[in-house]
Amino acid sequence: MDVTELSERIRSSDPAMGLRAVGALHRLAEQVEAVSVALAREQGWTWEQIGDALGMSRQSVHAKYGK
């Protein structure tokens, strides 16, 4: 789904379209988060710093992304 299609779905009065847009936004946010966490780790950030930036505990972030 491209940005234009997503924008149209968000503005739609059809709840099904809006809900599909929400799902797409959640998936996009998860992808951006994963890439950003990996980049932060590559740059030496601690799990605590990443957790603080995301508003999560370091334990939660580590459990989700630690390898």
All heavy atoms as TSV, in Angstrom:
chain	resi	resn	atom	element	x	y	z
A	1	MET	N	N	0.855	-1.164	0.000
A	1	MET	CA	C	0.000	0.000	0.000
A	1	MET	C	C	0.905	1.232	0.000
A	1	MET	O	O	1.782	1.373	0.831
A	1	MET	CB	C	-0.883	-0.028	1.254
A	1	MET	CG	C	-1.790	1.149	1.400
A	1	MET	SD	S	-2.836	1.124	2.888
A	1	MET	CE	C	-3.436	-0.534	2.957
A	2	ASP	N	N	0.692	2.127	-0.962
A	2	ASP	CA	C	1.514	3.334	-1.021
A	2	ASP	C	C	0.899	4.445	-0.173
A	2	ASP	O	O	-0.197	4.310	0.372
A	2	ASP	CB	C	1.749	3.784	-2.459
A	2	ASP	CG	C	0.493	4.272	-3.170
A	2	ASP	OD1	O	-0.536	4.520	-2.506
A	2	ASP	OD2	O	0.533	4.422	-4.394
A	3	VAL	N	N	1.616	5.535	-0.047
A	3	VAL	CA	C	1.203	6.646	0.816
A	3	VAL	C	C	-0.118	7.243	0.355
A	3	VAL	O	O	-0.985	7.564	1.182
A	3	VAL	CB	C	2.307	7.729	0.873
A	3	VAL	CG1	C	1.841	8.944	1.645
A	3	VAL	CG2	C	3.566	7.165	1.485
A	4	THR	N	N	-0.312	7.380	-0.948
A	4	THR	CA	C	-1.553	7.961	-1.465
A	4	THR	C	C	-2.744	7.078	-1.108
A	4	THR	O	O	-3.769	7.570	-0.625
A	4	THR	CB	C	-1.470	8.136	-2.998
A	4	THR	OG1	O	-0.360	8.964	-3.300
A	4	THR	CG2	C	-2.736	8.747	-3.546
A	5	GLU	N	N	-2.600	5.788	-1.313
A	5	GLU	CA	C	-3.684	4.862	-0.987
A	5	GLU	C	C	-3.961	4.869	0.515
A	5	GLU	O	O	-5.113	4.859	0.942
A	5	GLU	CB	C	-3.321	3.448	-1.451
A	5	GLU	CG	C	-4.443	2.445	-1.254
A	5	GLU	CD	C	-4.067	1.044	-1.740
A	5	GLU	OE1	O	-2.977	0.863	-2.288
A	5	GLU	OE2	O	-4.895	0.141	-1.532
A	6	LEU	N	N	-2.917	4.904	1.308
A	6	LEU	CA	C	-3.073	4.949	2.756
A	6	LEU	C	C	-3.819	6.220	3.173
A	6	LEU	O	O	-4.738	6.163	3.988
A	6	LEU	CB	C	-1.710	4.872	3.435
A	6	LEU	CG	C	-1.682	4.779	4.956
A	6	LEU	CD1	C	-2.462	3.582	5.459
A	6	LEU	CD2	C	-0.252	4.702	5.435
A	7	SER	N	N	-3.454	7.343	2.599
A	7	SER	CA	C	-4.124	8.609	2.911
A	7	SER	C	C	-5.607	8.554	2.563
A	7	SER	O	O	-6.459	9.035	3.312
A	7	SER	CB	C	-3.474	9.766	2.154
A	7	SER	OG	O	-2.166	9.964	2.606
A	8	GLU	N	N	-5.918	7.965	1.420
A	8	GLU	CA	C	-7.318	7.834	1.007
A	8	GLU	C	C	-8.089	6.969	1.989
A	8	GLU	O	O	-9.225	7.278	2.342
A	8	GLU	CB	C	-7.396	7.253	-0.401
A	8	GLU	CG	C	-6.943	8.215	-1.478
A	8	GLU	CD	C	-6.822	7.562	-2.848
A	8	GLU	OE1	O	-7.185	6.370	-2.993
A	8	GLU	OE2	O	-6.359	8.247	-3.770
A	9	ARG	N	N	-7.474	5.886	2.417
A	9	ARG	CA	C	-8.154	4.996	3.370
A	9	ARG	C	C	-8.382	5.685	4.712
A	9	ARG	O	O	-9.402	5.481	5.354
A	9	ARG	CB	C	-7.365	3.708	3.559
A	9	ARG	CG	C	-7.455	2.803	2.361
A	9	ARG	CD	C	-6.808	1.479	2.616
A	9	ARG	NE	N	-6.959	0.636	1.445
A	9	ARG	CZ	C	-6.680	-0.651	1.439
A	9	ARG	NH1	N	-6.222	-1.232	2.535
A	9	ARG	NH2	N	-6.836	-1.367	0.352
A	10	ILE	N	N	-7.419	6.489	5.148
A	10	ILE	CA	C	-7.557	7.183	6.425
A	10	ILE	C	C	-8.719	8.171	6.373
A	10	ILE	O	O	-9.462	8.321	7.330
A	10	ILE	CB	C	-6.237	7.894	6.800
A	10	ILE	CG1	C	-5.182	6.851	7.159
A	10	ILE	CG2	C	-6.440	8.875	7.945
A	10	ILE	CD1	C	-3.778	7.396	7.289
A	11	ARG	N	N	-8.895	8.845	5.233
A	11	ARG	CA	C	-9.958	9.845	5.089
A	11	ARG	C	C	-11.315	9.232	4.759
A	11	ARG	O	O	-12.327	9.919	4.766
A	11	ARG	CB	C	-9.576	10.850	3.996
A	11	ARG	CG	C	-8.443	11.771	4.395
A	11	ARG	CD	C	-8.256	12.900	3.397
A	11	ARG	NE	N	-8.119	12.460	2.021
A	11	ARG	CZ	C	-6.978	12.182	1.406
A	11	ARG	NH1	N	-5.837	12.297	2.055
A	11	ARG	NH2	N	-6.956	11.792	0.139
A	12	SER	N	N	-11.365	7.956	4.469
A	12	SER	CA	C	-12.602	7.301	4.067
A	12	SER	C	C	-13.614	7.276	5.207
A	12	SER	O	O	-13.261	7.193	6.384
A	12	SER	CB	C	-12.304	5.861	3.640
A	12	SER	OG	O	-13.499	5.155	3.396
A	13	SER	N	N	-14.889	7.315	4.836
A	13	SER	CA	C	-15.947	7.184	5.847
A	13	SER	C	C	-16.302	5.714	6.069
A	13	SER	O	O	-17.148	5.402	6.894
A	13	SER	CB	C	-17.188	7.975	5.416
A	13	SER	OG	O	-17.683	7.463	4.188
A	14	ASP	N	N	-15.635	4.821	5.354
A	14	ASP	CA	C	-15.855	3.381	5.487
A	14	ASP	C	C	-14.939	2.849	6.589
A	14	ASP	O	O	-13.715	2.887	6.462
A	14	ASP	CB	C	-15.542	2.691	4.155
A	14	ASP	CG	C	-15.716	1.178	4.194
A	14	ASP	OD1	O	-16.009	0.615	5.278
A	14	ASP	OD2	O	-15.538	0.557	3.136
A	15	PRO	N	N	-15.524	2.359	7.687
A	15	PRO	CA	C	-14.688	1.874	8.791
A	15	PRO	C	C	-13.751	0.745	8.378
A	15	PRO	O	O	-12.634	0.655	8.888
A	15	PRO	CB	C	-15.682	1.386	9.842
A	15	PRO	CG	C	-17.016	1.800	9.400
A	15	PRO	CD	C	-16.941	2.244	7.978
A	16	ALA	N	N	-14.153	-0.100	7.458
A	16	ALA	CA	C	-13.291	-1.203	7.025
A	16	ALA	C	C	-12.017	-0.656	6.389
A	16	ALA	O	O	-10.923	-1.165	6.638
A	16	ALA	CB	C	-14.030	-2.116	6.043
A	17	MET	N	N	-12.157	0.370	5.591
A	17	MET	CA	C	-10.975	0.972	4.969
A	17	MET	C	C	-10.089	1.625	6.024
A	17	MET	O	O	-8.869	1.511	5.980
A	17	MET	CB	C	-11.390	1.982	3.901
A	17	MET	CG	C	-12.021	1.309	2.700
A	17	MET	SD	S	-12.172	2.382	1.284
A	17	MET	CE	C	-10.487	2.584	0.814
A	18	GLY	N	N	-10.693	2.316	6.965
A	18	GLY	CA	C	-9.921	2.937	8.035
A	18	GLY	C	C	-9.172	1.915	8.865
A	18	GLY	O	O	-8.004	2.110	9.215
A	19	LEU	N	N	-9.827	0.817	9.170
A	19	LEU	CA	C	-9.189	-0.225	9.972
A	19	LEU	C	C	-8.050	-0.898	9.218
A	19	LEU	O	O	-7.014	-1.225	9.807
A	19	LEU	CB	C	-10.225	-1.248	10.430
A	19	LEU	CG	C	-11.222	-0.699	11.458
A	19	LEU	CD1	C	-12.366	-1.678	11.647
A	19	LEU	CD2	C	-10.540	-0.380	12.769
A	20	ARG	N	N	-8.213	-1.093	7.910
A	20	ARG	CA	C	-7.104	-1.637	7.123
A	20	ARG	C	C	-5.928	-0.665	7.114
A	20	ARG	O	O	-4.768	-1.072	7.165
A	20	ARG	CB	C	-7.567	-1.965	5.703
A	20	ARG	CG	C	-8.386	-3.268	5.642
A	20	ARG	CD	C	-8.564	-3.762	4.222
A	20	ARG	NE	N	-9.396	-2.885	3.427
A	20	ARG	CZ	C	-10.729	-2.942	3.343
A	20	ARG	NH1	N	-11.381	-3.875	4.023
A	20	ARG	NH2	N	-11.400	-2.100	2.577
A	21	ALA	N	N	-6.229	0.625	7.075
A	21	ALA	CA	C	-5.171	1.637	7.130
A	21	ALA	C	C	-4.440	1.565	8.471
A	21	ALA	O	O	-3.212	1.668	8.515
A	21	ALA	CB	C	-5.740	3.033	6.908
A	22	VAL	N	N	-5.181	1.378	9.544
A	22	VAL	CA	C	-4.556	1.250	10.867
A	22	VAL	C	C	-3.620	0.046	10.893
A	22	VAL	O	O	-2.493	0.132	11.394
A	22	VAL	CB	C	-5.630	1.134	11.978
A	22	VAL	CG1	C	-5.013	0.717	13.298
A	22	VAL	CG2	C	-6.380	2.434	12.126
A	23	GLY	N	N	-4.055	-1.062	10.334
A	23	GLY	CA	C	-3.201	-2.250	10.272
A	23	GLY	C	C	-1.923	-1.975	9.501
A	23	GLY	O	O	-0.834	-2.387	9.918
A	24	ALA	N	N	-2.053	-1.279	8.374
A	24	ALA	CA	C	-0.876	-0.948	7.572
A	24	ALA	C	C	0.066	-0.035	8.343
A	24	ALA	O	O	1.291	-0.193	8.290
A	24	ALA	CB	C	-1.304	-0.286	6.261
A	25	LEU	N	N	-0.487	0.925	9.079
A	25	LEU	CA	C	0.348	1.825	9.877
A	25	LEU	C	C	1.063	1.073	10.996
A	25	LEU	O	O	2.235	1.337	11.275
A	25	LEU	CB	C	-0.490	2.967	10.457
A	25	LEU	CG	C	-0.942	4.006	9.449
A	25	LEU	CD1	C	-2.006	4.928	10.066
A	25	LEU	CD2	C	0.236	4.819	8.944
A	26	HIS	N	N	0.376	0.128	11.622
A	26	HIS	CA	C	1.016	-0.691	12.663
A	26	HIS	C	C	2.186	-1.474	12.085
A	26	HIS	O	O	3.267	-1.521	12.693
A	26	HIS	CB	C	0.015	-1.663	13.303
A	26	HIS	CG	C	-0.862	-1.059	14.335
A	26	HIS	ND1	N	-0.414	-0.674	15.572
A	26	HIS	CD2	C	-2.186	-0.771	14.322
A	26	HIS	CE1	C	-1.419	-0.164	16.273
A	26	HIS	NE2	N	-2.505	-0.214	15.524
A	27	ARG	N	N	1.975	-2.086	10.929
A	27	ARG	CA	C	3.054	-2.860	10.306
A	27	ARG	C	C	4.234	-1.960	9.946
A	27	ARG	O	O	5.393	-2.317	10.174
A	27	ARG	CB	C	2.539	-3.615	9.076
A	27	ARG	CG	C	1.626	-4.789	9.440
A	27	ARG	CD	C	1.256	-5.620	8.227
A	27	ARG	NE	N	0.457	-4.886	7.247
A	27	ARG	CZ	C	-0.854	-4.682	7.317
A	27	ARG	NH1	N	-1.539	-5.161	8.352
A	27	ARG	NH2	N	-1.493	-4.016	6.370
A	28	LEU	N	N	3.944	-0.784	9.415
A	28	LEU	CA	C	5.006	0.156	9.064
A	28	LEU	C	C	5.760	0.596	10.314
A	28	LEU	O	O	6.993	0.639	10.328
A	28	LEU	CB	C	4.431	1.371	8.337
A	28	LEU	CG	C	5.430	2.468	7.967
A	28	LEU	CD1	C	6.533	1.934	7.067
A	28	LEU	CD2	C	4.702	3.636	7.309
A	29	ALA	N	N	5.030	0.903	11.389
A	29	ALA	CA	C	5.672	1.331	12.637
A	29	ALA	C	C	6.579	0.227	13.181
A	29	ALA	O	O	7.691	0.500	13.647
A	29	ALA	CB	C	4.627	1.721	13.675
A	30	GLU	N	N	6.138	-1.018	13.112
A	30	GLU	CA	C	6.960	-2.141	13.576
A	30	GLU	C	C	8.239	-2.253	12.762
A	30	GLU	O	O	9.317	-2.510	13.307
A	30	GLU	CB	C	6.169	-3.454	13.509
A	30	GLU	CG	C	5.112	-3.591	14.578
A	30	GLU	CD	C	5.693	-3.774	15.972
A	30	GLU	OE1	O	6.736	-4.436	16.126
A	30	GLU	OE2	O	5.097	-3.241	16.922
A	31	GLN	N	N	8.135	-2.060	11.447
A	31	GLN	CA	C	9.315	-2.130	10.591
A	31	GLN	C	C	10.293	-1.009	10.911
A	31	GLN	O	O	11.501	-1.235	11.026
A	31	GLN	CB	C	8.913	-2.066	9.120
A	31	GLN	CG	C	8.173	-3.290	8.640
A	31	GLN	CD	C	7.595	-3.116	7.239
A	31	GLN	OE1	O	7.717	-2.067	6.628
A	31	GLN	NE2	N	6.950	-4.159	6.743
A	32	VAL	N	N	9.780	0.214	11.069
A	32	VAL	CA	C	10.642	1.356	11.388
A	32	VAL	C	C	11.294	1.148	12.751
A	32	VAL	O	O	12.488	1.409	12.931
A	32	VAL	CB	C	9.845	2.681	11.355
A	32	VAL	CG1	C	10.664	3.845	11.892
A	32	VAL	CG2	C	9.357	2.975	9.936
A	33	GLU	N	N	10.530	0.644	13.712
A	33	GLU	CA	C	11.079	0.387	15.034
A	33	GLU	C	C	12.206	-0.634	14.969
A	33	GLU	O	O	13.288	-0.425	15.540
A	33	GLU	CB	C	9.973	-0.101	15.978
A	33	GLU	CG	C	10.452	-0.358	17.395
A	33	GLU	CD	C	9.327	-0.801	18.301
A	33	GLU	OE1	O	8.484	0.045	18.661
A	33	GLU	OE2	O	9.276	-2.005	18.637
A	34	ALA	N	N	11.999	-1.733	14.269
A	34	ALA	CA	C	13.011	-2.787	14.188
A	34	ALA	C	C	14.299	-2.275	13.538
A	34	ALA	O	O	15.402	-2.545	14.036
A	34	ALA	CB	C	12.469	-3.988	13.415
A	35	VAL	N	N	14.168	-1.537	12.461
A	35	VAL	CA	C	15.341	-0.990	11.781
A	35	VAL	C	C	16.064	0.001	12.692
A	35	VAL	O	O	17.294	-0.004	12.792
A	35	VAL	CB	C	14.938	-0.325	10.443
A	35	VAL	CG1	C	16.073	0.500	9.860
A	35	VAL	CG2	C	14.470	-1.378	9.450
A	36	SER	N	N	15.311	0.837	13.383
A	36	SER	CA	C	15.902	1.852	14.258
A	36	SER	C	C	16.599	1.217	15.455
A	36	SER	O	O	17.671	1.677	15.869
A	36	SER	CB	C	14.837	2.843	14.719
A	36	SER	OG	O	14.306	3.537	13.601
A	37	VAL	N	N	16.010	0.178	16.014
A	37	VAL	CA	C	16.639	-0.523	17.135
A	37	VAL	C	C	17.945	-1.168	16.668
A	37	VAL	O	O	18.974	-1.051	17.341
A	37	VAL	CB	C	15.686	-1.570	17.752
A	37	VAL	CG1	C	16.436	-2.502	18.708
A	37	VAL	CG2	C	14.538	-0.883	18.471
A	38	ALA	N	N	17.922	-1.815	15.518
A	38	ALA	CA	C	19.143	-2.436	15.000
A	38	ALA	C	C	20.230	-1.391	14.765
A	38	ALA	O	O	21.398	-1.603	15.117
A	38	ALA	CB	C	18.837	-3.196	13.705
A	39	LEU	N	N	19.866	-0.257	14.214
A	39	LEU	CA	C	20.827	0.815	13.966
A	39	LEU	C	C	21.387	1.357	15.282
A	39	LEU	O	O	22.593	1.582	15.408
A	39	LEU	CB	C	20.163	1.932	13.167
A	39	LEU	CG	C	21.052	3.105	12.754
A	39	LEU	CD1	C	22.214	2.635	11.897
A	39	LEU	CD2	C	20.220	4.135	12.005
A	40	ALA	N	N	20.508	1.544	16.254
A	40	ALA	CA	C	20.958	2.041	17.559
A	40	ALA	C	C	21.947	1.062	18.188
A	40	ALA	O	O	22.987	1.470	18.726
A	40	ALA	CB	C	19.762	2.267	18.487
A	41	ARG	N	N	21.659	-0.230	18.111
A	41	ARG	CA	C	22.572	-1.232	18.671
A	41	ARG	C	C	23.915	-1.219	17.937
A	41	ARG	O	O	24.960	-1.300	18.571
A	41	ARG	CB	C	21.939	-2.626	18.612
A	41	ARG	CG	C	20.770	-2.818	19.568
A	41	ARG	CD	C	21.165	-2.719	21.013
A	41	ARG	NE	N	22.035	-3.832	21.380
A	41	ARG	CZ	C	22.792	-3.856	22.456
A	41	ARG	NH1	N	22.802	-2.849	23.298
A	41	ARG	NH2	N	23.545	-4.902	22.705
A	42	GLU	N	N	23.868	-1.084	16.604
A	42	GLU	CA	C	25.109	-1.016	15.828
A	42	GLU	C	C	25.950	0.187	16.234
A	42	GLU	O	O	27.179	0.142	16.169
A	42	GLU	CB	C	24.801	-0.926	14.334
A	42	GLU	CG	C	24.294	-2.206	13.732
A	42	GLU	CD	C	23.832	-2.032	12.286
A	42	GLU	OE1	O	24.120	-0.979	11.670
A	42	GLU	OE2	O	23.182	-2.966	11.781
A	43	GLN	N	N	25.285	1.267	16.668
A	43	GLN	CA	C	25.980	2.482	17.063
A	43	GLN	C	C	26.336	2.496	18.553
A	43	GLN	O	O	26.788	3.511	19.074
A	43	GLN	CB	C	25.148	3.712	16.695
A	43	GLN	CG	C	25.029	3.902	15.197
A	43	GLN	CD	C	24.255	5.135	14.806
A	43	GLN	OE1	O	23.900	5.972	15.642
A	43	GLN	NE2	N	23.964	5.263	13.534
A	44	GLY	N	N	26.103	1.376	19.232
A	44	GLY	CA	C	26.535	1.244	20.612
A	44	GLY	C	C	25.530	1.655	21.672
A	44	GLY	O	O	25.887	1.755	22.841
A	45	TRP	N	N	24.294	1.900	21.285
A	45	TRP	CA	C	23.284	2.257	22.280
A	45	TRP	C	C	23.032	1.065	23.197
A	45	TRP	O	O	23.050	-0.085	22.779
A	45	TRP	CB	C	21.976	2.624	21.609
A	45	TRP	CG	C	21.933	3.964	20.946
A	45	TRP	CD1	C	22.911	4.556	20.217
A	45	TRP	CD2	C	20.830	4.860	20.943
A	45	TRP	NE1	N	22.486	5.765	19.752
A	45	TRP	CE2	C	21.197	5.979	20.183
A	45	TRP	CE3	C	19.562	4.819	21.493
A	45	TRP	CZ2	C	20.355	7.052	19.972
A	45	TRP	CZ3	C	18.713	5.889	21.273
A	45	TRP	CH2	C	19.112	6.997	20.528
A	46	THR	N	N	22.740	1.362	24.460
A	46	THR	CA	C	22.371	0.318	25.406
A	46	THR	C	C	20.879	0.018	25.268
A	46	THR	O	O	20.114	0.811	24.718
A	46	THR	CB	C	22.647	0.764	26.856
A	46	THR	OG1	O	21.779	1.866	27.180
A	46	THR	CG2	C	24.109	1.149	27.056
A	47	TRP	N	N	20.487	-1.136	25.807
A	47	TRP	CA	C	19.062	-1.469	25.811
A	47	TRP	C	C	18.278	-0.444	26.616
A	47	TRP	O	O	17.142	-0.119	26.280
A	47	TRP	CB	C	18.842	-2.881	26.354
A	47	TRP	CG	C	19.349	-3.941	25.435
A	47	TRP	CD1	C	20.391	-4.795	25.664
A	47	TRP	CD2	C	18.870	-4.242	24.120
A	47	TRP	NE1	N	20.574	-5.606	24.574
A	47	TRP	CE2	C	19.651	-5.297	23.612
A	47	TRP	CE3	C	17.849	-3.730	23.326
A	47	TRP	CZ2	C	19.436	-5.844	22.356
A	47	TRP	CZ3	C	17.640	-4.277	22.065
A	47	TRP	CH2	C	18.430	-5.312	21.596
A	48	GLU	N	N	18.893	0.092	27.668
A	48	GLU	CA	C	18.218	1.112	28.476
A	48	GLU	C	C	17.977	2.386	27.661
A	48	GLU	O	O	16.894	2.974	27.728
A	48	GLU	CB	C	19.025	1.425	29.732
A	48	GLU	CG	C	18.306	2.390	30.657
A	48	GLU	CD	C	18.981	2.515	32.018
A	48	GLU	OE1	O	20.098	2.007	32.204
A	48	GLU	OE2	O	18.364	3.140	32.883
A	49	GLN	N	N	18.970	2.817	26.888
A	49	GLN	CA	C	18.799	4.017	26.060
A	49	GLN	C	C	17.695	3.818	25.016
A	49	GLN	O	O	16.879	4.704	24.786
A	49	GLN	CB	C	20.114	4.362	25.340
A	49	GLN	CG	C	21.182	4.898	26.250
A	49	GLN	CD	C	22.512	5.035	25.533
A	49	GLN	OE1	O	23.001	4.102	24.900
A	49	GLN	NE2	N	23.090	6.225	25.627
A	50	ILE	N	N	17.691	2.647	24.405
A	50	ILE	CA	C	16.665	2.356	23.399
A	50	ILE	C	C	15.288	2.308	24.054
A	50	ILE	O	O	14.327	2.883	23.536
A	50	ILE	CB	C	16.983	1.030	22.672
A	50	ILE	CG1	C	18.285	1.170	21.885
A	50	ILE	CG2	C	15.825	0.632	21.754
A	50	ILE	CD1	C	18.848	-0.143	21.363
A	51	GLY	N	N	15.206	1.644	25.195
A	51	GLY	CA	C	13.933	1.581	25.915
A	51	GLY	C	C	13.420	2.960	26.284
A	51	GLY	O	O	12.235	3.258	26.119
A	52	ASP	N	N	14.319	3.807	26.764
A	52	ASP	CA	C	13.930	5.177	27.108
A	52	ASP	C	C	13.383	5.920	25.893
A	52	ASP	O	O	12.370	6.602	25.967
A	52	ASP	CB	C	15.111	5.959	27.688
A	52	ASP	CG	C	15.479	5.539	29.096
A	52	ASP	OD1	O	14.678	4.842	29.757
A	52	ASP	OD2	O	16.586	5.908	29.542
A	53	ALA	N	N	14.050	5.766	24.753
A	53	ALA	CA	C	13.615	6.450	23.531
A	53	ALA	C	C	12.247	5.955	23.052
A	53	ALA	O	O	11.467	6.720	22.488
A	53	ALA	CB	C	14.656	6.259	22.431
A	54	LEU	N	N	11.962	4.684	23.309
A	54	LEU	CA	C	10.691	4.100	22.884
A	54	LEU	C	C	9.605	4.166	23.961
A	54	LEU	O	O	8.465	3.783	23.698
A	54	LEU	CB	C	10.896	2.631	22.477
A	54	LEU	CG	C	11.713	2.390	21.213
A	54	LEU	CD1	C	11.992	0.897	21.046
A	54	LEU	CD2	C	10.975	2.941	20.004
A	55	GLY	N	N	9.972	4.597	25.155
A	55	GLY	CA	C	8.996	4.612	26.250
A	55	GLY	C	C	8.687	3.216	26.767
A	55	GLY	O	O	7.576	2.930	27.195
A	56	MET	N	N	9.692	2.358	26.706
A	56	MET	CA	C	9.556	0.969	27.164
A	56	MET	C	C	10.675	0.672	28.157
A	56	MET	O	O	11.658	1.400	28.221
A	56	MET	CB	C	9.704	-0.001	25.978
A	56	MET	CG	C	8.712	0.186	24.854
A	56	MET	SD	S	9.140	-0.785	23.372
A	56	MET	CE	C	8.991	-2.451	23.968
A	57	SER	N	N	10.526	-0.412	28.883
A	57	SER	CA	C	11.611	-0.825	29.764
A	57	SER	C	C	12.714	-1.472	28.927
A	57	SER	O	O	12.468	-1.978	27.825
A	57	SER	CB	C	11.113	-1.827	30.810
A	57	SER	OG	O	10.813	-3.075	30.200
A	58	ARG	N	N	13.933	-1.460	29.471
A	58	ARG	CA	C	15.036	-2.095	28.751
A	58	ARG	C	C	14.786	-3.595	28.609
A	58	ARG	O	O	15.136	-4.201	27.604
A	58	ARG	CB	C	16.368	-1.817	29.433
A	58	ARG	CG	C	16.518	-2.428	30.800
A	58	ARG	CD	C	17.899	-2.106	31.393
A	58	ARG	NE	N	17.968	-2.467	32.785
A	58	ARG	CZ	C	18.163	-3.715	33.226
A	58	ARG	NH1	N	18.329	-4.698	32.380
A	58	ARG	NH2	N	18.201	-3.965	34.514
A	59	GLN	N	N	14.122	-4.177	29.612
A	59	GLN	CA	C	13.824	-5.602	29.565
A	59	GLN	C	C	12.864	-5.929	28.423
A	59	GLN	O	O	13.037	-6.925	27.716
A	59	GLN	CB	C	13.234	-6.090	30.899
A	59	GLN	CG	C	14.189	-6.017	32.066
A	59	GLN	CD	C	14.093	-4.688	32.818
A	59	GLN	OE1	O	13.594	-3.679	32.312
A	59	GLN	NE2	N	14.625	-4.662	34.038
A	60	SER	N	N	11.848	-5.078	28.254
A	60	SER	CA	C	10.875	-5.301	27.175
A	60	SER	C	C	11.519	-5.193	25.809
A	60	SER	O	O	11.253	-6.010	24.916
A	60	SER	CB	C	9.716	-4.299	27.276
A	60	SER	OG	O	8.989	-4.497	28.449
A	61	VAL	N	N	12.372	-4.180	25.636
A	61	VAL	CA	C	13.039	-3.988	24.346
A	61	VAL	C	C	13.981	-5.149	24.075
A	61	VAL	O	O	14.016	-5.698	22.980
A	61	VAL	CB	C	13.803	-2.650	24.310
A	61	VAL	CG1	C	14.607	-2.517	23.022
A	61	VAL	CG2	C	12.857	-1.485	24.452
A	62	HIS	N	N	14.728	-5.571	25.092
A	62	HIS	CA	C	15.653	-6.674	24.914
A	62	HIS	C	C	14.910	-7.959	24.593
A	62	HIS	O	O	15.336	-8.743	23.727
A	62	HIS	CB	C	16.531	-6.853	26.157
A	62	HIS	CG	C	17.570	-7.904	25.968
A	62	HIS	ND1	N	17.380	-9.210	26.371
A	62	HIS	CD2	C	18.795	-7.847	25.402
A	62	HIS	CE1	C	18.462	-9.908	26.061
A	62	HIS	NE2	N	19.318	-9.112	25.479
A	63	ALA	N	N	13.805	-8.193	25.278
A	63	ALA	CA	C	13.021	-9.398	25.020
A	63	ALA	C	C	12.497	-9.422	23.584
A	63	ALA	O	O	12.428	-10.477	22.952
A	63	ALA	CB	C	11.859	-9.497	26.005
A	64	LYS	N	N	12.153	-8.245	23.070
A	64	LYS	CA	C	11.589	-8.157	21.722
A	64	LYS	C	C	12.670	-8.235	20.644
A	64	LYS	O	O	12.467	-8.860	19.600
A	64	LYS	CB	C	10.808	-6.856	21.580
A	64	LYS	CG	C	10.039	-6.723	20.285
A	64	LYS	CD	C	9.146	-5.497	20.304
A	64	LYS	CE	C	8.324	-5.387	19.039
A	64	LYS	NZ	N	7.427	-4.227	19.082
A	65	TYR	N	N	13.836	-7.612	20.878
A	65	TYR	CA	C	14.844	-7.470	19.828
A	65	TYR	C	C	16.186	-8.109	20.135
A	65	TYR	O	O	17.022	-8.225	19.240
A	65	TYR	CB	C	15.075	-5.983	19.506
A	65	TYR	CG	C	13.862	-5.331	18.900
A	65	TYR	CD1	C	13.080	-4.453	19.652
A	65	TYR	CD2	C	13.482	-5.589	17.594
A	65	TYR	CE1	C	11.964	-3.845	19.098
A	65	TYR	CE2	C	12.373	-4.999	17.038
A	65	TYR	CZ	C	11.611	-4.133	17.795
A	65	TYR	OH	O	10.498	-3.538	17.249
A	66	GLY	N	N	16.433	-8.482	21.378
A	66	GLY	CA	C	17.733	-9.052	21.726
A	66	GLY	C	C	17.941	-10.398	21.073
A	66	GLY	O	O	17.019	-11.184	20.898
A	67	LYS	N	N	19.175	-10.640	20.717
A	67	LYS	CA	C	19.493	-11.928	20.069
A	67	LYS	C	C	20.647	-12.583	20.766
A	67	LYS	O	O	21.514	-12.035	21.285
A	67	LYS	CB	C	19.828	-11.680	18.614
A	67	LYS	CG	C	18.606	-11.156	17.871
A	67	LYS	CD	C	18.880	-11.198	16.380
A	67	LYS	CE	C	17.702	-10.966	15.551
A	67	LYS	NZ	N	16.805	-10.011	15.489
